[in-house]
Amino acid sequence: MATLIAPTQSLGRDADLFVDDLYADAPDVGATLLVSHVSRYVCDLNRAETDVDPLTVEGGTARSAPHGVIWRVTTDNRPALLRPLPFGELERRLVRIYRPYHQTLQALLAKRVAEFGFAILLCGHSMPSRGREGHIDPGRERADVVPGSRGRSTCSEQVLRLVDRNAAAFRFSVAHDEPYRGGFSTSHYGRPRDRVHAIQIELARRLYMDEQTLTKKAREFENLRAFCRTVTEALGELSLV
């Protein structure tokens, strides 16, 4: 039985629309591109699989997880679920979607470490250009680029400086960890002492799309795609051994 009741507009506004297109050149510069085609309303891959509460999933144990591995409200605080999901439905999504994704990601990182002595994970995201109701910064204009590294702890300073330099070259403003410090993937995999560096990069949607119609702005999109290619290529040229 269907349980998703999030408004149609929320499905688009709460998605990282076109981010896969922005990083489409990654394989051309030697990087591996791993893309999810599943809505975070179905299964949010950037959350811990245990991040569920009783209002979201029957038998959930987390204290409060409106935006856990299953979302029960939109970022505008509107209901996304008709009722809590059965625990069996959560397990089905974890088995079919969540765990295969993270098993693949972990294997890719291990392969890079074995081959090069280190690995860099770039978690590509997009964000509303201004904090909306329900966000931690409602009404506030955000920077163009927000690198998240959990207080500069999930990657080396070389990685952070590289992102800063390239953003400056494109005349983009930067705010580290504000308002996003990096999600589960960044904190879980980002362990420089184990030779895995992880950084989350949030891009303000005004840079490449109309945030009302949710459509690309052609010229601006190509400029931002060039930025993403440049950053990805430059990260591939770093030596962090």
C-alpha positions as CSV (number, residue, x, y, z in Angstrom):
1,M,0.0,0.0,0.0
2,A,1.3,3.5,-0.9
3,T,2.5,5.5,2.0
4,L,4.3,8.5,0.4
5,I,2.3,11.7,0.5
6,A,5.0,14.3,0.0
7,P,3.8,17.1,-2.3
8,T,5.0,16.8,-5.9
9,Q,7.0,20.1,-5.6
10,S,8.8,18.8,-2.6
11,L,10.0,15.8,-4.5
12,G,12.0,18.1,-6.7
13,R,12.9,20.8,-4.2
14,D,14.3,18.2,-1.8
15,A,16.3,16.4,-4.5
16,D,19.9,17.1,-5.7
17,L,18.5,17.9,-9.1
18,F,21.0,17.7,-12.0
19,V,24.0,17.1,-9.8
20,D,24.8,13.9,-11.7
21,D,24.9,16.0,-14.8
22,L,27.2,18.5,-13.2
23,Y,29.7,15.8,-12.4
24,A,29.2,13.8,-15.6
25,D,32.7,14.6,-16.8
26,A,34.3,12.8,-13.8
27,P,35.1,9.6,-15.6
28,D,36.8,11.6,-18.4
29,V,39.4,12.9,-15.9
30,G,40.0,9.6,-14.2
31,A,37.5,9.6,-11.4
32,T,34.8,7.0,-10.7
33,L,31.2,8.3,-10.6
34,L,28.7,6.6,-8.4
35,V,25.2,7.9,-8.8
36,S,22.0,7.1,-7.0
37,H,18.7,7.3,-8.9
38,V,16.5,6.8,-5.8
39,S,14.7,9.6,-4.1
40,R,15.8,10.3,-0.5
41,Y,12.1,10.0,0.4
42,V,12.5,6.3,-0.5
43,C,15.9,5.8,1.0
44,D,18.4,8.5,2.0
45,L,21.9,7.0,1.4
46,N,23.5,9.9,3.2
47,R,22.2,8.7,6.6
48,A,23.0,5.8,8.9
49,E,20.8,2.8,8.4
50,T,19.9,2.9,12.1
51,D,18.6,6.5,11.8
52,V,14.9,5.7,12.2
53,D,12.4,6.5,14.9
54,P,9.0,5.0,15.8
55,L,7.1,7.8,14.0
56,T,8.9,6.8,10.8
57,V,9.2,3.0,11.0
58,E,7.5,0.6,13.4
59,G,10.1,-0.5,15.9
60,G,12.4,2.4,15.2
61,T,14.6,3.3,18.1
62,A,16.2,6.7,17.2
63,R,15.0,9.6,19.3
64,S,14.1,11.8,16.5
65,A,14.7,11.2,12.8
66,P,12.3,13.2,10.6
67,H,15.1,13.2,8.0
68,G,16.7,9.8,8.7
69,V,17.3,7.0,6.3
70,I,13.5,7.3,5.5
71,W,12.1,10.8,5.5
72,R,8.8,11.4,7.2
73,V,8.6,15.1,6.7
74,T,9.7,17.4,3.9
75,T,12.2,20.2,4.5
76,D,9.1,22.5,4.7
77,N,7.8,20.4,7.6
78,R,5.0,18.9,5.6
79,P,4.1,15.2,6.1
80,A,5.9,12.8,3.7
81,L,4.5,9.6,5.1
82,L,0.9,8.6,5.5
83,R,1.8,6.3,8.4
84,P,4.9,4.7,9.9
85,L,6.4,2.0,7.6
86,P,6.4,-1.6,8.7
87,F,9.8,-2.7,9.8
88,G,9.9,-5.3,7.0
89,E,9.6,-2.5,4.4
90,L,12.6,-0.7,5.9
91,E,14.6,-3.9,5.8
92,R,13.6,-4.4,2.1
93,R,14.9,-1.0,1.2
94,L,18.1,-1.5,3.1
95,V,18.7,-4.8,1.4
96,R,17.8,-3.7,-2.1
97,I,19.1,-0.1,-2.1
98,Y,21.1,1.1,0.9
99,R,23.5,-1.7,1.6
100,P,24.5,-2.4,-2.1
101,Y,25.3,1.2,-2.6
102,H,27.5,1.5,0.5
103,Q,29.1,-1.9,-0.2
104,T,30.0,-0.6,-3.7
105,L,31.3,2.7,-2.4
106,Q,33.4,1.0,0.3
107,A,34.9,-1.4,-2.3
108,L,35.8,1.5,-4.6
109,L,37.6,3.3,-1.9
110,A,39.5,0.2,-0.8
111,K,40.6,-0.3,-4.4
112,R,41.9,3.2,-4.7
113,V,43.8,3.0,-1.4
114,A,45.4,-0.3,-2.6
115,E,46.3,1.2,-6.0
116,F,47.4,4.7,-5.0
117,G,48.0,4.6,-1.3
118,F,45.0,6.9,-0.5
119,A,41.5,7.7,-1.8
120,I,39.4,10.9,-2.0
121,L,35.6,10.8,-1.8
122,L,33.8,13.9,-3.1
123,C,30.1,13.8,-2.1
124,G,28.3,16.0,-4.5
125,H,25.2,17.8,-3.4
126,S,23.1,20.9,-4.1
127,M,21.3,23.2,-1.7
128,P,18.6,25.9,-1.8
129,S,20.3,29.2,-2.2
130,R,18.5,30.6,0.8
131,G,17.5,28.8,3.9
132,R,13.9,27.8,3.9
133,E,11.4,27.3,6.8
134,G,12.5,24.1,8.5
135,H,16.2,24.6,7.8
136,I,18.7,25.7,10.4
137,D,19.2,29.1,8.7
138,P,15.7,30.2,7.5
139,G,15.8,33.3,5.3
140,R,19.6,33.4,5.1
141,E,21.4,33.8,1.8
142,R,24.0,31.0,1.5
143,A,27.4,31.0,0.0
144,D,27.9,29.7,-3.6
145,V,30.0,26.7,-2.4
146,V,29.8,25.0,1.0
147,P,32.6,22.4,1.5
148,G,31.6,20.2,4.4
149,S,34.4,18.4,6.3
150,R,33.0,18.0,9.9
151,G,35.1,20.9,11.2
152,R,38.0,20.2,8.8
153,S,38.4,16.6,10.2
154,T,37.4,14.3,7.3
155,C,40.1,15.3,4.8
156,S,43.5,16.9,4.6
157,E,44.0,20.7,4.4
158,Q,45.4,20.2,0.9
159,V,41.9,19.0,-0.2
160,L,40.2,22.0,1.4
161,R,42.7,24.5,0.0
162,L,42.3,23.0,-3.5
163,V,38.5,23.5,-3.4
164,D,39.0,27.1,-2.1
165,R,41.4,28.0,-4.9
166,N,39.2,26.7,-7.6
167,A,36.1,28.4,-6.2
168,A,38.0,31.7,-6.1
169,A,39.1,31.1,-9.7
170,F,35.4,30.9,-10.7
171,R,34.6,33.8,-8.4
172,F,32.4,31.7,-6.2
173,S,31.9,32.6,-2.5
174,V,32.8,29.9,0.0
175,A,31.6,29.0,3.5
176,H,33.1,25.9,5.1
177,D,30.6,23.7,7.1
178,E,27.9,26.4,7.0
179,P,25.1,25.4,7.1
180,Y,26.1,21.8,6.1
181,R,29.0,20.1,7.8
182,G,28.9,16.9,5.8
183,G,26.5,14.0,6.2
184,F,26.9,10.3,7.0
185,S,29.1,9.4,4.0
186,T,31.5,12.2,4.8
187,S,31.8,11.4,8.5
188,H,31.7,7.6,8.0
189,Y,34.3,7.3,5.3
190,G,36.4,10.4,5.9
191,R,39.3,9.1,7.9
192,P,42.6,10.7,6.8
193,R,44.6,8.6,9.3
194,D,43.3,5.5,7.3
195,R,44.2,7.3,4.1
196,V,40.6,8.0,3.0
197,H,39.7,11.7,2.6
198,A,36.1,12.7,2.2
199,I,34.6,16.1,1.5
200,Q,31.0,17.1,0.8
201,I,30.5,19.9,-1.6
202,E,27.1,21.7,-1.6
203,L,26.4,24.0,-4.6
204,A,23.9,26.8,-4.4
205,R,21.2,26.1,-6.9
206,R,21.0,29.6,-8.1
207,L,24.3,28.9,-9.8
208,Y,22.8,26.6,-12.4
209,M,19.0,26.4,-12.2
210,D,15.7,28.3,-11.7
211,E,14.7,27.3,-8.2
212,Q,11.0,28.0,-8.8
213,T,10.6,26.1,-12.1
214,L,13.3,23.6,-11.3
215,T,14.8,23.9,-14.7
216,K,18.5,24.4,-15.8
217,K,19.9,27.8,-16.7
218,A,21.9,26.7,-19.8
219,R,24.9,29.1,-19.7
220,E,25.2,29.0,-15.9
221,F,24.9,25.3,-15.8
222,E,27.8,24.8,-18.2
223,N,30.0,27.2,-16.1
224,L,29.3,25.2,-13.0
225,R,29.9,21.9,-14.8
226,A,33.3,23.3,-15.8
227,F,33.9,24.1,-12.1
228,C,33.0,20.5,-11.1
229,R,35.2,19.0,-13.7
230,T,38.1,21.3,-12.7
231,V,37.8,20.4,-9.0
232,T,37.5,16.7,-9.8
233,E,40.5,16.7,-12.1
234,A,42.6,18.7,-9.6
235,L,41.8,16.3,-6.8
236,G,43.0,13.5,-9.0
237,E,46.3,15.1,-9.3
238,L,46.9,15.5,-5.6
239,S,49.4,13.3,-3.8
240,L,48.4,12.6,-0.2
241,V,50.6,9.6,0.5
